[in-house]
């Protein structure tokens, strides 16, 4: 399961609406791909459709889709949003990551 903080939910709904998505019916697709200075990086985008093999979660009113491969890396992760002095954007608090880069956008297991 992937969790969504209250602040991240507010930002997701705002961004989905701005991009023409319906926060009630459409999804946030969360994934992991090769890349970044630590080996793996997070991928976050909006989607209207499920694909075969996707896992669907709803947390805090946000519908999330994760592909089967990425799910193994993201179990227990919390999606948060930071608007502080160190940068603005979504933050993944991933208990599976052994090492993360300085910017927090990539990780390794």
Residue, then its C-alpha position, 0 to 999 in steps of 0.5 A: x500500500x502507498x499512503x498520501x499525506x494531507x498536504x500531498x492530497x491537496x496538491x494532487x487535487x489542485x494539479x489534476x484539476x489544473x491539468x484537466x483531470x478529474x481527481x475523483x475518477x482519474x489516477x495518480x500513476x506512481x512508478x520507479x524507473x532506472x536512472x538518477x544518481x542513486x540508480x532508481x528514480x521515482x516517476x509520478x504522472x496522472x492517468x485516466x486508465x488502468x493497465x493490465x497488471x496495475x495495482x490500484x490503491x485509494x488513500x486519503x481520497x486519492x486513487x493511485x496506480x502502481x505497475x507490478x514491477x514498481x510496487x515491489x520497490x514502493x510498498x509502505x511508501x508515503x507520498x508527501x509534498x514539501x513547499x519549504x526552503x529546501x525545494x518545492x515538490x512531491x517527496x517519497x518517504x520510502x522505507x525500502x530505500x537504503x540510500x537516497x541522493x541529496x535531492x531525494x529524487x533517486x534511491x537504491x535498495 
